[in-house]
């Protein structure tokens, strides 16, 4: 009696006609069995599989997916018969029976984790547009890759899991009435939108081989050690030095650093997303050939100097995402982290079963934070003090910007919120607009250049109106 592995091996006795492999001379019709038996994957009355199985390749792929190390890592121990049953159930139970869904026409009745592709992508939406129907077709093709299918089963049946972070103590946000800003000099300090607090152990159903600790965003300065040591923000040494110089431009005047939200993808530079994607690879296990292709693309990733526009290729010696020291390579190298995320997040690698970028970003970013909002967290600058080395170890950034946490803008409902940066720095925004800068150009300038503006009584009324007063 051949085993399931025998049937799907590359043994010369397995004949493949198109997409249907079978043992030579093993068609059910050869044994005089009826049509119903011929069109089914049948089990012998006892254990084991009949030698006359007609097995589509996609069923083999699904069985491989079920028995992949990623599922074993979750404690599932399946023998061949159980694996087949599980694969059929995941797919909707139709492949092996008469009336099953043939390869290449999975259609809207196909199932992933108990849901049709239509349900998975669009829920119970009654009518689909042509673009949405095309998306279903693309998804069908993508999940014919067994690694991508396994990832999508995990996504359909699992969720993101975040554990409490040991020894991370944060104070509660403090609300400041907007009138607090009058006569103070406002300096924007860019912040990514990542969360602070919580250790991510699973992303959209995909387990990580090591938790990712969320440490960034507007709430970085709420960490109790940072409060005690008067550390307001953290960054790489050069960026931290530049922003400190911006804060010190105004001498002993009352300078307030206000958080300014970057784009959601700004988190690519920190450890959060890069670690999150790399730490899913042990579960997903993309093909070695795909990993090698990814590594080569990262080695050839161009970095453009924003000032000189010079292009360099600093990762020629990158050892690879599958290297034993990948974590060490990423530490302290934001440009490399960004390169890993941007390359791995491409559609061609998603189709190979690599982690989904959007899932990882959603697990790391705080949905309450918004691009371009300012004042969710504010601090008083400390004139004359240099960069500090915080005792709170941030996995992305080594240098701290000194400052005393003051709170965030308080709206009329008593909530701590942010406001559009143009309401806090209206003259600066107006000046750049008249100079012909686009909103994107203004946002970029606010992020990297030195700016500061005295907040006036005249500016208070529009801000108060926005906050609901």
C-alpha positions as CSV (number, residue, x, y, z in Angstrom):
1,X,0.0,0.0,0.0
2,X,1.7,3.3,-1.0
3,X,1.7,6.2,1.4
4,X,0.5,9.7,0.7
5,X,4.1,10.8,0.4
6,X,4.7,8.1,-2.2
7,X,1.8,9.3,-4.3
8,X,3.1,12.9,-4.3
9,X,6.8,12.1,-4.6
10,X,8.9,12.5,-7.7
11,X,9.1,8.8,-8.0
12,X,9.2,7.7,-11.6
13,X,6.2,5.5,-11.0
14,X,4.1,8.6,-10.5
15,X,2.8,9.7,-13.8
16,X,1.6,13.3,-14.3
17,X,-0.8,14.2,-17.0
18,X,-1.2,17.9,-16.9
19,X,-2.0,18.8,-13.4
20,X,-3.2,15.4,-12.3
21,X,-0.6,12.9,-10.9
22,X,-1.5,9.2,-10.5
23,X,0.2,5.9,-10.1
24,X,0.7,4.1,-13.4
25,X,-2.1,1.7,-13.8
26,X,-3.9,2.9,-10.8
27,X,-6.9,4.6,-12.2
28,X,-10.1,3.5,-10.4
29,X,-11.5,2.5,-13.7
30,X,-8.7,0.0,-14.0
31,X,-10.3,-1.8,-11.1
32,X,-13.8,-1.7,-12.5
33,X,-15.0,0.8,-10.0
34,X,-18.1,2.9,-10.6
35,X,-18.1,6.6,-11.7
36,X,-18.7,7.9,-8.2
37,X,-15.7,6.1,-7.0
38,X,-13.7,7.2,-10.0
39,X,-14.3,10.9,-9.2
40,X,-13.4,10.7,-5.5
41,X,-10.4,10.5,-3.3
42,X,-11.3,7.4,-1.4
43,X,-9.9,5.8,1.8
44,X,-9.7,2.1,2.2
45,X,-12.2,0.8,4.8
46,X,-9.4,0.7,7.4
47,X,-6.4,3.0,7.7
48,X,-4.3,4.2,4.8
49,X,-5.0,5.4,1.3
50,X,-6.1,3.4,-1.7
51,X,-3.5,3.1,-4.5
52,X,-6.0,4.4,-7.0
53,X,-6.0,8.1,-5.9
54,X,-6.3,10.8,-8.5
55,X,-4.7,13.8,-6.7
56,X,-4.7,17.3,-8.1
57,X,-1.5,19.2,-7.5
58,X,-3.3,21.9,-5.6
59,X,-4.5,19.3,-3.1
60,X,-0.8,18.3,-2.6
61,X,0.0,22.0,-2.0
62,X,-2.7,22.3,0.6
63,X,-1.5,19.2,2.4
64,X,2.0,20.6,2.3
65,X,0.7,23.8,3.8
66,X,-1.2,22.0,6.6
67,X,1.9,20.0,7.5
68,X,4.2,22.9,7.2
69,X,6.4,23.8,10.2
70,X,4.4,26.9,10.8
71,X,1.4,24.8,11.7
72,X,3.5,22.3,13.6
73,X,4.9,25.2,15.6
74,X,1.3,25.8,16.9
75,X,1.2,22.3,18.4
76,X,-0.6,20.5,15.6
77,X,0.5,16.9,15.0
78,X,-1.2,15.5,11.9
79,X,-0.8,12.2,10.2
80,X,-1.4,12.0,6.4
81,X,-5.1,11.2,6.7
82,X,-5.8,14.0,9.2
83,X,-3.7,16.4,7.1
84,X,-5.8,15.5,4.0
85,X,-9.1,16.0,5.9
86,X,-7.9,19.3,7.4
87,X,-6.7,20.5,4.0
88,X,-10.1,19.7,2.5
89,X,-12.0,21.3,5.3
90,X,-9.9,24.5,5.0
91,X,-10.6,24.6,1.3
92,X,-14.3,24.0,1.8
93,X,-14.5,20.2,1.4
94,X,-15.1,20.3,-2.4
95,X,-11.8,19.3,-4.0
96,X,-11.9,15.6,-3.6
97,X,-15.5,14.9,-4.2
98,X,-17.6,14.9,-7.3
99,X,-18.6,18.5,-7.9
100,X,-15.4,19.7,-6.3
101,X,-13.6,22.9,-7.4
102,X,-11.0,22.2,-10.1
103,X,-7.6,23.9,-10.1
104,X,-7.5,27.2,-12.0
105,X,-11.2,27.9,-11.2
106,X,-11.3,28.3,-7.5
107,X,-13.9,31.0,-7.8
108,X,-16.0,32.6,-5.2
109,X,-16.9,29.3,-3.7
110,X,-13.3,28.5,-2.7
111,X,-12.6,28.6,1.1
112,X,-9.7,29.7,3.1
113,X,-9.9,29.1,6.9
114,X,-13.7,28.4,6.5
115,X,-14.4,31.5,4.5
116,X,-14.9,32.0,0.8
117,X,-12.4,34.3,-0.8
118,X,-15.3,36.7,-1.4
119,X,-16.2,36.7,2.3
120,X,-12.5,37.0,3.2
121,X,-11.9,40.1,1.1
122,X,-15.3,41.9,1.2
123,X,-17.4,40.4,4.0
124,X,-21.1,40.4,3.3
125,X,-21.0,43.2,0.7
126,X,-23.9,42.4,-1.6
127,X,-22.5,43.7,-4.9
128,X,-18.9,43.7,-6.1
129,X,-17.4,46.1,-8.6
130,X,-15.3,44.8,-11.6
131,X,-12.2,45.9,-9.7
132,X,-13.2,43.9,-6.7
133,X,-13.9,40.8,-8.8
134,X,-10.5,41.2,-10.3
135,X,-9.0,41.3,-6.9
136,X,-10.6,38.0,-6.1
137,X,-9.1,36.5,-9.2
138,X,-5.7,37.8,-8.3
139,X,-6.0,36.5,-4.7
140,X,-7.0,33.0,-6.1
141,X,-3.8,32.9,-8.1
142,X,-1.7,34.1,-5.2
143,X,-2.9,31.4,-2.8
144,X,-2.0,28.6,-5.2
145,X,1.5,29.2,-3.8
146,X,1.4,26.8,-0.7
147,X,3.3,29.2,1.5
148,X,1.0,32.1,0.7
149,X,-2.0,29.9,1.2
150,X,-0.8,28.8,4.7
151,X,-0.3,32.5,5.6
152,X,-3.8,33.4,4.5
153,X,-5.3,30.5,6.5
154,X,-3.5,31.9,9.6
155,X,-4.8,35.3,8.8
156,X,-8.4,34.0,8.3
157,X,-8.3,32.0,11.5
158,X,-6.0,34.0,13.8
159,X,-5.4,37.5,15.0
160,X,-2.7,39.9,16.3
161,X,-1.7,39.1,19.9
162,X,0.0,41.7,22.1
163,X,1.2,40.7,25.6
164,X,1.9,43.1,28.5
165,X,5.4,44.4,28.4
166,X,7.4,43.4,31.5
167,X,8.8,46.3,33.5
168,X,7.4,49.0,31.1
169,X,5.7,51.6,33.3
170,X,4.0,54.6,31.7
171,X,2.2,57.6,33.2
172,X,-1.2,58.7,32.0
173,X,-1.4,61.5,29.4
174,X,-1.9,65.0,30.7
175,X,-4.3,67.4,29.0
176,X,-3.4,71.1,28.4
177,X,-5.9,73.7,27.5
178,X,-4.8,75.3,24.2
179,X,-4.3,78.7,25.8
180,X,-1.2,77.2,27.4
181,X,0.6,77.7,24.1
182,X,0.1,81.5,23.9
183,X,3.5,83.4,23.7
184,X,5.5,80.2,23.6
185,X,7.7,79.3,20.6
186,X,6.5,76.2,18.9
187,X,9.1,73.8,17.4
188,X,7.9,70.7,15.6
189,X,9.5,67.4,16.5
190,X,8.7,64.6,14.1
191,X,7.5,61.3,15.5
192,X,6.5,58.1,13.8
193,X,3.1,56.7,14.6
194,X,4.2,53.6,16.5
195,X,2.6,52.6,19.8
196,X,4.3,52.5,23.1
197,X,3.6,49.5,25.3
198,X,2.9,45.9,24.6
199,X,4.9,43.1,23.1
200,X,3.6,41.7,19.8
201,X,3.8,37.9,19.8
202,X,1.6,37.2,16.7
203,X,0.6,39.3,13.7
204,X,-2.7,38.6,12.0
205,X,-2.5,34.9,13.1
206,X,1.2,34.5,12.2
207,X,3.4,33.7,15.3
208,X,6.7,35.5,15.7
209,X,9.8,33.6,16.8
210,X,10.4,36.5,19.3
211,X,8.2,39.3,20.6
212,X,8.5,42.8,19.2
213,X,8.4,45.4,22.0
214,X,6.6,48.6,21.0
215,X,8.5,51.6,22.2
216,X,7.9,54.6,20.0
217,X,5.5,57.2,18.9
218,X,4.0,60.2,20.7
219,X,4.0,58.3,24.0
220,X,7.7,57.7,24.2
221,X,8.1,60.6,26.6
222,X,5.4,59.0,28.9
223,X,7.7,56.2,29.8
224,X,8.4,56.6,33.5
225,X,12.2,56.4,33.3
226,X,12.0,59.2,30.6
227,X,9.8,61.3,32.8
228,X,12.3,60.9,35.7
229,X,15.4,61.6,33.5
230,X,13.7,64.4,31.5
231,X,14.1,62.7,28.1
232,X,11.5,63.9,25.6
233,X,12.4,62.2,22.3
234,X,14.9,59.7,21.0
235,X,16.6,59.4,17.6
236,X,19.8,58.4,15.9
237,X,22.8,60.7,17.0
238,X,22.8,62.9,13.9
239,X,19.1,63.5,13.8
240,X,18.9,64.0,17.5
241,X,21.7,66.6,17.4
242,X,20.0,68.5,14.6
243,X,16.7,68.7,16.4
244,X,18.4,69.8,19.6
245,X,20.2,72.6,17.7
246,X,16.7,73.6,16.4
247,X,15.4,73.8,20.0
248,X,18.4,75.8,21.2
249,X,18.1,78.5,18.5
250,X,15.9,80.5,20.7
251,X,18.1,80.7,23.8
252,X,16.3,81.0,27.1
253,X,12.9,81.7,25.6
254,X,10.0,79.5,26.5
255,X,10.3,76.8,23.8
256,X,7.8,74.0,23.4
257,X,8.6,70.9,21.3
258,X,5.4,69.5,19.9
259,X,5.1,66.1,18.4
260,X,4.4,66.1,14.7
261,X,3.1,62.9,13.2
262,X,5.0,61.4,10.2
263,X,3.4,59.3,7.5
264,X,2.4,55.8,8.6
265,X,5.3,54.4,6.7
266,X,7.7,56.5,8.8
267,X,7.7,53.5,11.2
268,X,9.7,51.6,8.6
269,X,12.8,53.3,9.8
270,X,12.5,52.1,13.4
271,X,12.8,48.5,14.7
272,X,9.1,47.8,14.9
273,X,8.2,46.8,11.4
274,X,11.5,45.3,10.3
275,X,11.7,43.1,13.4
276,X,8.0,42.2,13.0
277,X,8.4,41.0,9.4
278,X,11.7,39.2,9.9
279,X,10.4,37.4,13.0
280,X,7.5,35.9,11.0
281,X,9.9,34.2,8.5
282,X,10.5,31.2,10.9
283,X,6.8,30.4,10.7
284,X,6.1,31.2,7.1
285,X,9.2,29.6,5.6
286,X,9.3,31.1,2.0
287,X,11.2,29.1,-0.6
288,X,15.0,29.4,-0.3
289,X,15.1,30.7,-3.9
290,X,12.7,33.5,-3.0
291,X,14.8,34.4,0.1
292,X,17.9,34.5,-2.0
293,X,16.3,36.8,-4.5
294,X,15.1,39.1,-1.7
295,X,18.6,39.3,-0.2
296,X,20.1,40.2,-3.5
297,X,17.6,43.0,-4.0
298,X,18.4,44.4,-0.6
299,X,22.1,44.3,-1.4
300,X,21.4,46.4,-4.4
301,X,19.0,48.8,-2.6
302,X,19.8,52.4,-3.5
303,X,19.9,55.1,-0.8
304,X,19.6,58.7,-1.9
305,X,21.1,61.6,0.0
306,X,18.3,64.1,0.3
307,X,20.7,67.1,0.2
308,X,23.3,66.0,-2.4
309,X,21.0,63.6,-4.3
310,X,23.9,61.3,-4.5
311,X,23.0,57.6,-4.8
312,X,24.9,54.9,-2.9
313,X,24.5,51.2,-2.3
314,X,25.4,50.7,1.4
315,X,24.2,47.2,1.8
316,X,26.4,45.3,-0.6
317,X,27.7,43.1,2.3
318,X,24.2,42.4,3.7
319,X,24.3,38.8,4.9
320,X,20.6,38.2,4.4
321,X,17.3,38.0,6.3
322,X,18.0,34.3,6.9
323,X,21.4,35.1,8.4
324,X,21.9,34.0,12.1
325,X,22.9,37.6,12.9
326,X,20.1,39.4,11.1
327,X,19.0,41.1,14.4
328,X,22.5,42.4,15.0
329,X,22.7,43.7,11.4
330,X,19.4,45.7,11.9
331,X,20.3,47.1,15.2
332,X,21.3,50.8,14.9
333,X,20.8,50.8,11.2
334,X,17.6,52.5,10.3
335,X,18.3,52.7,6.6
336,X,18.8,48.9,6.5
337,X,15.6,48.3,8.4
338,X,13.8,50.6,5.9
339,X,15.3,48.7,3.0
340,X,14.3,45.3,4.4
341,X,10.7,46.5,4.9
342,X,10.3,48.2,1.6
343,X,11.7,45.3,-0.4
344,X,9.9,42.5,1.6
345,X,6.7,44.5,1.4
346,X,6.5,44.3,-2.4
347,X,3.7,42.3,-4.1
348,X,6.1,39.8,-5.7
349,X,7.3,38.7,-2.2
350,X,3.8,38.7,-0.7
351,X,2.9,36.3,-3.5
352,X,5.8,34.1,-2.4
353,X,4.3,33.8,1.1
354,X,6.4,36.5,2.9
355,X,4.8,38.5,5.7
356,X,2.2,41.1,4.7
357,X,3.5,44.6,5.3
358,X,0.1,46.1,6.0
359,X,-0.6,43.6,8.8
360,X,2.8,44.2,10.4
361,X,2.4,48.0,10.2
362,X,-1.1,47.8,11.7
363,X,0.2,45.8,14.7
364,X,2.9,48.4,15.4
365,X,1.2,51.7,14.7
366,X,-1.3,53.4,17.1
367,X,-4.5,53.9,15.2
368,X,-5.2,57.0,17.2
369,X,-2.2,58.8,15.8
370,X,-2.4,60.8,12.6
371,X,0.0,62.0,10.0
372,X,0.4,65.8,10.2
373,X,-1.2,66.2,13.6
374,X,0.8,68.2,16.1
375,X,0.6,68.6,19.9
376,X,-0.6,65.2,21.0
377,X,2.6,65.3,23.2
378,X,4.5,68.4,24.2
379,X,7.6,69.1,26.2
380,X,9.5,72.1,27.5
381,X,13.0,72.5,26.1
382,X,15.9,72.6,28.5
383,X,18.4,75.3,27.3
384,X,22.1,74.4,27.6
385,X,21.6,70.6,28.1
386,X,23.2,68.3,25.5
387,X,22.0,64.9,24.2
388,X,21.5,62.2,26.8
389,X,21.8,58.5,27.0
390,X,18.5,57.3,28.4
391,X,18.4,54.4,30.8
392,X,15.3,53.3,29.0
393,X,16.9,51.4,26.1
394,X,15.1,52.0,22.8
395,X,15.8,49.3,20.3
396,X,16.0,51.8,17.4
397,X,17.5,55.0,18.8
398,X,20.4,55.5,21.1
399,X,20.3,59.3,21.8
400,X,17.7,61.2,23.8
401,X,16.6,64.8,23.4
402,X,16.2,66.5,26.8
403,X,12.8,67.9,27.7
404,X,10.2,68.1,30.4
405,X,6.8,66.5,29.5
406,X,4.0,69.0,29.7
407,X,1.0,67.1,28.2
408,X,-1.1,67.1,25.0
409,X,-3.8,69.4,23.7
410,X,-7.1,69.0,25.5
411,X,-10.3,69.3,23.5
412,X,-13.7,70.4,24.7
413,X,-14.7,66.8,25.5
414,X,-11.7,66.4,27.9
415,X,-9.7,64.2,25.5
416,X,-6.0,64.5,24.8
417,X,-5.6,65.0,21.0
418,X,-3.5,66.6,18.3
419,X,-4.4,69.3,15.8
420,X,-3.3,70.1,12.2
421,X,0.2,71.6,12.4
422,X,-0.9,74.6,10.4
423,X,-3.1,75.6,13.4
424,X,-0.1,75.6,15.7
425,X,2.3,77.2,13.2
426,X,0.0,79.2,10.9
427,X,2.6,81.9,9.8
428,X,5.2,79.3,8.9
429,X,2.7,77.2,7.0
430,X,1.4,80.3,5.1
431,X,4.9,81.4,4.3
432,X,5.8,78.1,2.7
433,X,2.5,77.9,0.8
434,X,3.1,81.3,-0.7
435,X,6.6,80.2,-1.7
436,X,5.0,77.5,-3.8
437,X,5.6,74.4,-1.6
438,X,3.1,71.6,-1.9
439,X,1.5,70.1,1.2
440,X,3.9,67.2,0.8
441,X,6.8,69.6,0.6
442,X,5.7,71.5,3.6
443,X,5.4,68.3,5.6
444,X,8.9,67.2,4.5
445,X,10.3,70.6,5.5
446,X,8.6,70.5,8.9
447,X,10.2,67.1,9.4
448,X,13.8,67.8,8.5
449,X,14.4,71.5,8.5
450,X,14.7,73.9,11.5
451,X,11.4,75.8,12.2
452,X,10.0,77.7,15.1
453,X,7.1,80.1,15.6
454,X,5.7,82.1,18.4
455,X,2.1,81.2,19.1
456,X,-0.1,84.2,19.4
457,X,-3.6,85.1,20.7
458,X,-4.6,85.6,17.1
459,X,-3.8,81.9,16.5
460,X,-5.6,80.7,19.5
461,X,-9.2,81.2,18.2
462,X,-8.9,78.8,15.2
463,X,-7.2,76.2,17.4
464,X,-10.0,76.6,20.0
465,X,-12.6,76.2,17.3
466,X,-11.0,73.0,16.0
467,X,-10.9,71.5,19.5
468,X,-14.6,72.2,20.0
469,X,-14.5,75.1,22.4
